[in-house]
Amino acid sequence: MKQYTKTIGLSGAMYTKSFDKIKHHKNKVRELNEATVAKAFLEGDATIQVIFEETGDTFIIDAFSSDESIKKYLGKAFIK
């Protein structure tokens, strides 16, 4: 299962994915396009952690979440 992070701040939203590296190196964090994340999410192979920078609130959205919460936090592109 793939794990993505959506960070929502004052300047906008950004999707990232963390890649695990060898134990003595840091993990790599890469920024991704929304279409790439939406494709994996619609296949049912992904979970997305939504983080609000201002408040620190965190939500985890997956394929089994309600359509209302998916549309609210991720957008229309993530609904089948």
N, C-alpha and C positions, 0 to 999 in steps of 0.2 A: 504494500500500500504506500503510495506516495504522499508526502506531507509538505504542504505549502503554507506560507504565511502571507496574510494581507495586512499591511500596516496602513492605517488611516490617520492622517495628520492634517494640519492646516493647509499645507501646500498640495494635498491630493492623496491618492492611494498608490501603493506599490506592492507588487507580488514578488516574493522571494522564495528561494529554495536553498536549504542548507545541505551541502554535500559532505559526508564524513570522510576524513582523511586518515592517514597513518597516525598512530597515537602520539607521536612527538611533533606533529604539525597541527596548525589551526584548521578548523573546519572552514570550508569555502562557502560563501554566501553569494548567490547569483540572483540578479533581478530578471524576471520573466515577463513576457507579454501576457495580457489577460486571455487572449485566444488560446494560448498553450495550456494555461491552467484550466480554462473552461473545457477544453477537449478531454483532458484527463479526468476532470470531475464528472462529466457526462457519461464517461465509460464506467463510472462507479469505482474507480481505482484510486481515489484521492480524498484526503481530508484537508480542510483549510482552517487554519487558526486565524481569526480576525482580531487584531489588536488596535485599540484606540489610543493614540499617543497622549492626548490631553488628559483623559480620565484613567487610563491604565486598565480599562475593562477588556476582558478576553473572552471570546466565544469560539467554540469548535463546531464547524459545519461539515457535515458529510452527506452522502447520498440519501440517508434515512431521515434527515432533518425536514421540517415542514417547508412547503413551497413558499409560504409567507416569509419565513426567516431567511431562506436562500435569496429571495428577491430583494429583501430589505438590506442585507449585508453584502451580497455579492453582485446582484444585478440580474437583468433579464437573460443574459447570455448563458447563465448557469441552470436555467429551467428547461426541461425537455419539452 
